[in-house]
Amino acid sequence: MGNSIKKNQNGEKFLRKTYDHVSFADWNFFDCTFEKCSFQECLFQNTLFTDCTFLNCQLQMPIIKSSRFQDVEFNQCKLVGIDFYKCDSLFFSPHFINSMLLGCNFSNMKMKQTNFSESKIRDSHFTDTILIQSDFRDTDLTGTLFHNADLSKADFRNSQNFSINPQTNTIKKARFSMPEACSLLEYFDIDLS
């Protein structure tokens, strides 16, 4: 793949490819599968991914500018330092299954019904993020910040290490498991015995 060349890829499968430091500016991917590929410090500018699957891939510190991730699934992937808030928010519908997300930022994104199940989301940010009916089941959320997020009807059953302040986030009808749900009480000035 050449740098900064407008190109369309439709129905292609990319296996064990290394795209480190590659520019994907103005590239369009439709119904493509990336398996065991590496994307380190690459450029996604005006890049379109529609109905694509990333399987067992590594995306580390890519630069994102006005790109679209529409109906994209990341399965068993490692995603590091990604500023997803720089994506086109109108066409942003990813799913993260059994993946590791480290230092990612989803602030100001609308992510209704997003699947994060069985993932490890560490030191990431969900500020002013709409996550209505999203699935965080069996997810480790160590160090992840939720602030002014709408978590209505979100599913946190069997998730661990979350820190969600019910006073600064909307959690109406969200689902939690015991005993982890007790962590929601730490933000209130109460004495539990």
N, C-alpha and C positions, 0 to 999 in steps of 0.2 A: 504494500500500500504506500503510495507516495504521500508526501506532506502537502497539506493545504490544497488538495485537488478535490473539486466537487465530484462525488461519486455515489452511486446508489448500489446497495447490496441487498438482494432479495432472496430469502430462503437459503442462505449460505451457512455452512458449518465451519467454524474456525477451531482447530484442535491444536493444543500445545504451541500457541504462537506467543511471541514476545513483542509487545508494542510499547516498550518503555521509551519515554521522551518523544513519542510520535504525535504529530498534529492530526487530529480528526476534524479540523474545521470544515464545516459545510458538508460533512458526510451524512448519508442517510442509510440506516439499517432497518430492514423490514423482515420480521419473522426469521431472524438469524439466531444461531446458537454459538456461544463462545464457551469452550470447555478447556480448563486447565491453561488459561491464557493469563498473561501478565500485562498490566497497564500501570506502569509507575511513572509519575510525573508527566503524564501525557496531557494533551490539550483537547478538551471537548468544547468547541465553540460553535454555536449554531448546529450542533450535532443532534440528529434525530434517531432515537431507538424506539421502534414500535413493535410490540409483540415479540420481544427478544428474550432469550434466556442466557444468563451467565451461570455456568456450573463449575464449581471448584476453581474460581478465578481469583486473582489478586488485583485490586485497584487501590493503589497507594498514592496519596497526595496529587490526584489529577487537578488540573485547573479547569474549572467549569464556568462557561459563560453562555447564558441563554440557550441551554440545551434542553431537549425533551426526552424524558424517560416515561413512555406511555405504555402501560401494560407490560412492564419489564419485571422479570423474576431473577433475583439473585439467590442461588441455592448453594449452600456450602462454600460461600465466598468470604474473603477477607477484604474489608473496606476500611481504609485508614485515612483520616484527615480530609474527608470529603465535605465541601460546603454545598450541600444539596439546595440550600436556600438561594443559590445563584442559578438554579434551573428555571425554566419556564414553568411557573406555578399552575398555569391553566392546563398543561399537558404533563402532569406529574402523577403517575400512578404505579409506583414500584411495589414489589413485595420482597421481603427478606426472610428466607427460610433457612434455619439451621446455619446461620452465618455469623461472622464476627464483625462488629462495627466499632471501631476505635476512634474517638475524637471526631465524630461526624456532627454536622450542624443542620438541623431540619427546621430552624426558626422560620416563622411566618409562612409555613407551607400548609396547604389543605390536603390532608392525607386520610380521608375517610376510608374505613374498611381496609386499612393496610395490614398485611400479615407480617409480623415480626417473630412468629412462633419458633421456639427452640433455638433462639439466637443469644449471643452475648453482645450486649450494647453497653460499652464502657465509655465513661467520660464524654458522653454526647449531649447535645442540647436540643430540647423541644420547647422553645419559647414562642408563645403566641401561635402555637401549632394546633391545627384542628385534626384530632385523631379519633373522631366519633366512630364507634364500632370497630376499632382496630384490635388486632389480636396479638397480645403479648404473652400468651400462655407459654410456660416453661422457659421463660427468658430471664437471663441474668442482667440486671440493670445497674451494676456497680458504678457509682460516680456520675450517673446520668441525671441531668437537670430537667425537670418539668416545671415550667413557670408560665402562668396564664394560658395553660393548654386546655383544650376542650377534650376531655377523656370520657365523655358521656357514652355509656354502654360499651366501653372498652373492656376487654377480657384480660385480666392479670392473674388468672388462676395458675397456681404453681410457679409463679414468677418469684424471683428472689432479689434481695438487695436493692429494692426500689426505695426512693425517697420522694414521696408525693405529698405536698402540702394541700390539704383539702380547702384551705382558706384562700389559696391563690390559684387553684386549678378547679375546673368543673369535673366532678366525678359522679354525676347523677347516673344511677343504675349501672355503674361500672361493677365488674365482678372481680372479687378477690378471694383468696384462700386463707384459711387460718393455719398457723398463727401469724403468717406474714402480714395479714391485714391489720394487726395491732400496731404496726409501724405508722399507720395513719394518725394515731392518737398522739404521737410525740410532739405535734405542733400545737397542742392545746395545753393550757396551764391547769393540768389535772394531776392528781396523785392516785396511781393505780396500786392496789394492794393485792 
